[in-house]
Amino acid sequence: MSLNTTTSLKRGLGFWLLLFYGVGNILGAGIYVLVGKVAAQAGYFVPLSFMLAAFVAAFSAFTYAELSARYPFAAGEAVYLQKGFGVTWLSSATGLLIATAGILSAATIARGFVGYLQIFVDIPQWLAIVALLIMLGAVAMWGIAESVKIAALFTLLEIFGLLLIIFTGSAQLERLPEIIENLPALNQWHLWPGIFAGAFLAFYAFIGFEDMVNVAEEVREPEINLPRAILWALITATLLYAMVSLVAVVNLSPQQLAASEAPLADLYTAATGRKPVVISLISLFAIVNGALIQIIMASRIFYGMSRRGWLPAILGQVSQRTRTPVIATLLVTSLIIILALWFPLVKLAASTSYLILSVFLLVNLALLKIRANYPLPENVKGYPVWVPVMGAAGSLFLLVAQLISS
């Protein structure tokens, strides 16, 4: 396969493919794997934890929407910090942080994959993880349009799966007033460490919209399509999460959710009395989709940083045939396999949340610096200054709250 450093990436993504890329990344990286782990922290307050996480994520989403229109380049966060602070080491470190977060996220998803796969077949965990990631690495090297079309198909299946859970479990929503009546009052402060710890984990379920900026050089009309797709991806995921988390706590107790390795499969069985064949298959596709998108994202960060001289030139090589960064993709896939085999799911998810919240803090501060130094371009929509201020404050709050409660 011919590789060089002059071939550019192919602009094969329009608005709809980009939107499915973002929605698929958010959904696949979260609700199918972590709703039970959030329940272990927050108890019946799972929906509140998810909404707190969405609230914090929303401000950073608007920040990303503006920055992606100002600077539509791969390795987006590294570019934003370079423009904001002009400190190359900080930009490089941030690029590596976001790539590491993507690699950790994909490793988390790969471990979640095994829980659903074992419903169908008893296969060694290490073999399932390695086979899955090798297959996804090959798809990511195939081509950006081809990869994202596959991701878009998986995303439709993910959405269908969540709607199926909402539909089958909604009959028990009549229990919601009774559950709320028996909950302790929120003015009891001992409840909040668990709710915040749940929000910290739930925040992982919203990670994904920031990955969209790293395929900016493969998007048509990125100044228009990137901001729109980022915001609509987050809105779509938030609405689905709100309904699924409500349905979860009226059908299963927090203890049952916390003990489950495949929470949505158990939720489906509790709601219908049937074996969770359909939802488990959909869950597998959802998890695969999230891992595929993370591989694409992290490889584009390495590519973008290499093209700016911040990483070795070999990572910036692009295949003339597939127009994808093959060497960077191979490196990312190998790192994900190593992490997925060595670390447990909750530790991987928590580490990802720490890294992403740290990056969100820096990116929001970078936008404040950019606004102070550069005028808003005519074709870019700006947002009130309190948006990046709240984005930075919310990210810092979740970080500190988790450190205090851990």
Beta strands, then each sheet from edge to edge (+ up, - down):
strand 1: 3-4
strand 2: 318-319
sheet 1: 1+ 2-
end
